């Protein structure tokens, strides 16, 4: 006797829905010229990430973005495609992609770097490329360390 077990196509996980991915990228802030534009864009992204089941940590200043996005593989892929498609002037440079066991962030956390002593301390502690914040000069391990240092109190434990 031969028994065949058939799964419905909906129950198969062909696109990695069961895998959690962490993607970190850096980008240059060319497109968003005013604080109002930036605030609106960040709110749109927060809503999009929430609806897509993604969590993220974003560090931004006047010139650069550093963002870590976490969630299912298809959701992270879709978010990256949306960033590339809708914000082509940012030109995200992927620093690291890895499979993770659990999400690290609590929702969409954001830090805007200012010229304060505390923010300068974060930047200088994480890399030694001078006093100006430029993530393009950082190694991937430095970028990860930088994100975890800034958002240490906002991680899911």
Number of C-alpha atoms within 10 A of each C-alpha: 3 4 5 6 6 6 8 7 8 7 7 11 10 9 10 13 14 13 15 20 25 22 20 24 21 25 20 21 19 14 13 18 11 9 10 10 11 16 12 12 12 15 12 12 16 19 13 13 21 14 9 16 14 24 21 24 24 21 19 20 16 17 15 19 19 26 24 24 26 28 27 23 19 17 20 22 15 13 19 17 12 12 16 14 11 10 15 12 15 18 16 20 13 16 19 14 14 10 14 14 9 14 20 20 22 14 19 20 16 16 15 11 18 12 10 8 9 10 16 15 11 17 25 15 13 20 20 12 14 10 11 11 22 19 22 16 13 18 13 17 12 17 25 18 15 22 21 17 14 19 16 11 10 15 14 11 9
